[in-house]
Amino acid sequence: MEWFRKVKGGLIPQRKKEIPNGIWIKCDSCGEIVYRKELEKHLWVCPKCDHHFRIKSKDYINLLLDEGRLEEYDKDLVASDPLGFKDSKRYSDRIKDSQKKTNLKDAIVTGIGKIDGREISFGVMDFGFIGGSMGSVVGEKVARAIERSLEGKIPLVIVSCSGGARMQEGILSLMQMAKTSALLAKLYEQNIPYISVLTNPTTAGVMASYASLGDVIIAEPKALLGFAGPRVIQQTIKQDLPPGFQSSEFFLEHGFLDIISHRKDLKRNISLILEYLS
């Protein structure tokens, strides 16, 4: 870089060129500094270590659905504040802030789409909306997505990314676990396929309900999966935990997962499974 330039009467320092924020991104796994456009080209997977960055719901829609097209349903459902909950901020304000930040009404997008020409009922969670937490709206939208699958006799695919139940709604958030699980039992009785895709992270109330009830369960590599945090588990069972016990690889080794799929192969794998199950 040219630090000085000649002018009449002497040298003056050149102004340093500023690099816009977000052009280079540091990998959380290997520390590699990666050019943003290179990451986008690789589906937000680090080209050096294969770390899968967390992506938005719209990115999964573009990745998995034909032409990135989703006929969205129930998009105007909005959470209320039944408990008048307040911690460091009012719950109603958190909802408004997340809606503004993500341009979503709540933490899941649902509708009808196609994968390789096969019509499916589809849902995808977004961690950017209050940690992808499951409140009444998320539970209701998942329930309606299951009902559309039942009515149309079409497969169900849900991509989960969540910190668990939204405790600002108290028992109402926990009720969504039973509601969604009961409807999935009806789907099973009708022999309609349900594929659950787990991404980083999928934990707590979501993992303990619809995320873990797929006919086939797929996860992205090295995703954080589980119910409670490791410290809580360790204090409860009074035992040391094995390394990596809440990773996709550990879950696959112990029979909880069916497949670990690289993001670039995710659509193809789902399509093949749907073909087999149909």
N, C-alpha and C positions, 0 to 999 in steps of 0.2 A: 504494500500500500504506500502511496506517495504521501509522506508526512509533511513535506515542505514544498512550496513552489516558488519559483523566482518571480519577483516583481521589480519594477523600477525602484531602486533605493534599498533593496535587500530581500531577505527571506521572511515570509510569514507562514505560520503553521496552517496546514490544511484542516478543515473541519472533519471530524471523524464521521463516517457514514453509519447511520443507525440501521440495525437489522430489525425488521418488524417482529413483534411477538408472535410466537406460534409457528414460525417457519421451520425451526428445528425442535425436535421433541426427544427427551431423554427416556430411554427404555427403563421401566421400573425393575426389570429382571437383571439385565446384563450391564446397564449403565451406558450403552451405546447411544450416541447422539445421531438421530435419524432425521433425514429430510422429510418434512410432512407429506409432500406429494409422493415420495417413495413409499411411505406407510400406507397412504390411501390406495396406491396401486397394488399393494400386497394385502389389502383387506384389513388394515390395521393389525398386521402381524409383524413383529420385529424380524427383519431379514437376517439378522445375525443369530439370535437365540430362539426364534419361533415363539416368543412371548405373545400371547393374544391380549391386545389392549381391549379394554371395555368400550363397546360402541353403543350408539343410540338405537332406539326402537326403529327409527326410519331406515337405519343402515341394514338391519336384519330384514326389513320388508324388501328393500332393494336387492339384498343378497339372495333371499330364498324364494320370493314370489315371481312368477313370470312377468316380465316387463316392469317389475317393481310395483305392481298394481294391486291395491287392496280396496275392496268395497267396504268402507268402514261403517260399523254399526255402533249405536249407543254412544256416540262421541260427545253428546251434550250432558251426560251424567256427571254431576259435580258433587263432591263430598260436602256434607254439612258438619256442624260442630256440636254434636248432641250433648257433650259433657261440658261445653264452655271451657275447654282445656287451655291451660296456660303454663308454660315453664319459663324459659328465658324469652319466649315470644308466644303470642296467641296462635293457637292452631289454625284459626281462620286466616291469619296473616301468612303463615307458612304455606298454606294452600295457594294463596294469591301469588306469593313470591315464586313458588315452583311453577305455577301456570305461566307466569311471565317469562321465567328462565327457559323452560322447555317447550313452550307453545303447545302444551298438552293439557287436557282437563284433569287427568289423573295418571296413575303410574302404569297403566296398560292400554294398549291399542288392540281392538278386536274387530273382526269382520270376516268376509269371504274372499278368498283368493284362489290362485291355482299354482300348483307345482308340477311342471312338465305336463301341463294340460289337464291335470287331475284336480277337480274342485275340492277345496278343504275349508273347514272352519278354522280360523287362525287367530292366535293371540300372541302378543309380544310385550314384555314388560320393559320399563325404562328406569334405570337406576337413578337417573338425574332428578326424578320426581320423588322427593323425600325418601331417598334410598330405595326406591322401588318397593316401598312398603305396601302391604295389603290391608286396605281399609274396606269399608262397606261397598264403595264403588268398584274397586278391583274385584272383590268377591262376586258382586252382581254381574259384572261384565264377563267374568270367567263362566259363571253359571249360564248366562245367556248364550255364550259361545258354545257351551256343551249342548244346550237345548237346540240350537241351530243345527248342530251335528246330528242330533237325534231326529229332528224333523226332516232334514234333507238326506239322511242316511249317508252322510259324507264323513270322511276322516277328520279328526281333530289334531291340530299341532299347536302346542304352546311353548314359547321360548321364555324361560324364567330367568330373572335377574333381580334379586331381592334380598333385603336385610331381614325380612320377616313380617309379622303382623304389625299393623300401625297402632301402637299402644295409646295414641292420643284419642282413639275411639273406644278404648277399653274392651269390654266383653263383646261389643258389636263386631270388632275386628276378628276376634277369636271364633265367633260364630260362622265366619266365612269358610273356615276349615271344614266344618261338618257339612255345610251346605254344598260346597263344591265336590267333596268326597262322595256324598250321597248321589249326586247327579252322575258322577263318573261310574258309579256302580251300575246305573241304568245303561250307560253307554256300553259297558262290558257285557251286560245281559243281552244287548242287541247285536253283539259281535261287530261293533263299529270300532275301527282302530284309533288309538290315541297314542301319539308320539310326544314325549316330553323331552325338551331340549334344555339342559342345565348350563348356564354360563356363570361367569365369575362376578359376584358371588351368588349362590342360591342357598339360603339358610332359614332357620327358625320355622315360623308358622307356614310359610310357603313350601319349604322342603317337607314339612310334616303333613302336607295335604296334597294338593293336585300335582305338585312338581314331582313327587315320588310315586305316583300312581299310573304312570304310562305303561301301555303294553310293551313298548320299547322305550328305554331311557338312554338318551345320548348326552354326552357332556363334551364341552371344549377342553383342550389340554390344560392341566394345572389349575383348573377352576377351584375356588374355595367352596366346599360343600359341607353341609352339616346342620345340626339343630342348635345346640348351645355352643358357646365359646369354649376354647380349650381350658381356660382357667376354671370355669364353672364345672366342667366335666371332671377335671382333675381333683378339685376340692370335694366333689360329690362321691366319686368312687375311690378316692384315696390311693390312686395308682398313677405311676408315670405313663404318659401317652407315647405311643410310637411316633417317630418322625414322619411328617407328611400325612398324618392320619385323616385330615380333612381335605385331601386333594382328590381330583378325579381319578388319578392313577391308583390311589389306595382303595377307593370305592370300587373300581373295576376289579382289582385283585381279590376283593372280598365279596364279589357277586352282586353288588348293588346296581352297577351300571351294565349296560349291554355293549356299548360302543363309546370309545373316545374318538371324536372326529375333528380333524383339522378344519378350520373355518372354510378353507377353499373347497373342501369336499362335502360340506354340510348339506347343501341342496341335493347333490347326487345321492348321498347316503339316505336321506329322508325319502327321496323319490323311489329308490330301490326297495326300501322297507315297505312303503305304501303299496308298491306293486306286489310284493310277496304276500302281504297281509290281505290284500284284496282278492 
